[in-house]
Amino acid sequence: MSTTTDHLDAPAADAWTVMQKFYAAEAAYVAAGGPGKASYDQVAAHLDPEVTLHQAPGLPFTGTGTWRGHDGMERFLARFSETWESMEFLEQEHWGDEHTVVVRNRVRFRARATGRDVDTLIVQLITVRDGRMLECRPFYWDPAAIAAACEGQ
């Protein structure tokens, strides 16, 4: 069961609505299997053309760590979809203002290669511009558990 806690004023609530729609589109894209199996259009609709994702090194899906623009995000989500069979947002708590949202996600991932689940926390610092995600910096609570689920350790 998913729970959400609001800590936002009215302008930031619009940013949170953008992120809720992005998260739903991202989860559907991953569950469908990514490129060739799902349309990226629903994800792209929530991304600024200049979107930048900064991923931490050392995770099975981070690649270079920085992904830019719609093409970069599509390549990232292709890699992410190869890694994960599903992602379920169990709890979300968020704070923000007009341009920035901080989201604490409790997420359950299932690895494609091993079928193992990992329940973890991710805190994301997100900037939204004109109703679309402009920048995202996720911070994973337990990167070792994520890697272990993917590697079967």
C-alpha positions in Angstrom: 0.0 0.0 0.0 1.3 3.4 -0.9 1.2 6.4 1.4 2.0 10.0 0.7 2.6 12.9 3.1 2.3 16.5 2.0 4.5 19.3 3.3 4.0 21.7 0.4 2.5 25.1 -0.2 0.2 25.8 -3.2 2.9 26.5 -5.9 5.0 23.5 -4.9 1.9 21.3 -5.0 1.9 21.9 -8.7 5.5 20.6 -8.9 4.5 17.6 -6.7 1.7 16.8 -9.2 4.2 16.9 -12.0 6.4 14.4 -10.1 3.5 12.1 -9.2 2.7 11.9 -13.0 6.4 11.3 -13.8 6.7 8.6 -11.2 3.6 6.8 -12.6 4.9 7.0 -16.2 8.3 5.9 -15.1 7.0 2.8 -13.2 4.7 1.9 -16.1 7.6 2.2 -18.6 9.9 0.0 -16.4 7.1 -2.6 -15.8 6.5 -2.9 -19.6 10.2 -3.6 -20.2 11.4 -0.3 -21.6 12.4 0.4 -25.2 10.6 -1.5 -27.8 8.0 -2.6 -25.3 6.6 0.7 -24.0 6.2 4.2 -25.4 8.6 6.7 -23.9 6.2 9.6 -24.8 4.4 9.4 -21.5 7.7 9.8 -19.6 9.0 12.5 -21.9 5.8 14.6 -21.4 7.0 15.3 -17.8 10.6 16.2 -18.7 12.0 19.6 -19.6 14.0 19.5 -22.8 17.1 20.4 -20.8 16.5 17.8 -18.1 19.6 16.5 -16.3 19.7 13.4 -14.1 22.8 13.0 -11.8 23.1 9.4 -10.6 25.6 8.2 -8.0 28.4 6.0 -9.2 28.6 2.3 -8.4 25.0 1.2 -9.1 24.2 -1.3 -11.8 22.2 1.3 -13.9 24.1 4.5 -13.4 26.5 4.4 -16.4 28.4 7.7 -16.7 26.4 9.1 -13.8 25.0 12.2 -15.7 22.2 11.9 -18.2 21.1 15.0 -20.2 18.1 15.9 -22.3 15.3 13.7 -23.5 17.7 11.4 -25.4 19.9 11.0 -22.3 16.9 10.2 -20.1 15.6 7.7 -22.6 19.0 5.9 -22.6 19.0 6.0 -18.8 15.5 4.5 -18.5 16.4 1.8 -21.1 19.3 0.8 -18.9 17.1 1.1 -15.7 14.4 -1.0 -17.4 17.0 -3.7 -18.2 17.9 -3.8 -14.5 14.5 -3.7 -12.9 11.4 -5.7 -13.6 9.2 -3.5 -11.4 9.3 -0.6 -9.0 6.6 0.1 -6.5 6.5 3.4 -4.5 5.5 2.2 -1.0 5.7 5.6 0.8 6.5 9.1 -0.4 7.0 12.2 1.7 7.9 15.5 0.2 8.7 19.2 0.9 9.3 22.0 -1.4 8.7 25.5 -2.7 7.9 26.9 -6.1 10.8 25.4 -8.0 12.3 22.6 -5.8 10.9 19.5 -4.4 12.6 17.0 -2.0 11.1 13.6 -2.1 11.7 10.8 0.3 10.7 7.6 -1.4 10.5 4.1 0.0 10.6 1.9 -3.0 10.5 -1.8 -3.7 12.4 -2.9 -6.8 12.5 -6.3 -8.4 15.7 -7.2 -10.3 15.1 -8.7 -13.8 18.3 -10.8 -13.7 17.7 -12.4 -10.3 14.0 -11.9 -9.4 15.1 -10.5 -6.0 13.3 -7.7 -4.3 15.0 -4.8 -2.5 13.1 -2.4 -0.3 15.1 0.8 0.0 14.9 4.5 0.6 15.8 7.1 -2.0 15.9 10.9 -1.4 15.6 13.0 -4.5 16.3 16.7 -4.9 14.3 17.8 -7.9 13.9 21.0 -9.8 10.8 21.7 -11.8 10.5 24.3 -14.5 7.4 25.2 -16.4 5.6 22.1 -15.2 8.3 19.6 -16.1 11.3 18.0 -14.3 14.5 20.0 -15.0 17.0 18.3 -12.7 17.1 15.3 -10.4 19.7 14.2 -7.9 18.8 10.9 -6.2 20.5 9.7 -3.1 20.2 6.0 -2.3 20.2 4.9 1.3 21.7 1.4 0.6 23.5 1.1 -2.7 25.1 -2.2 -1.6 21.6 -3.8 -1.2 20.6 -2.6 -4.7 23.8 -4.0 -6.2 23.3 -7.3 -4.3 19.7 -7.7 -5.6 20.9 -7.3 -9.1 23.9 -9.6 -8.8 22.2 -12.2 -6.8 24.5 -11.9 -3.8 
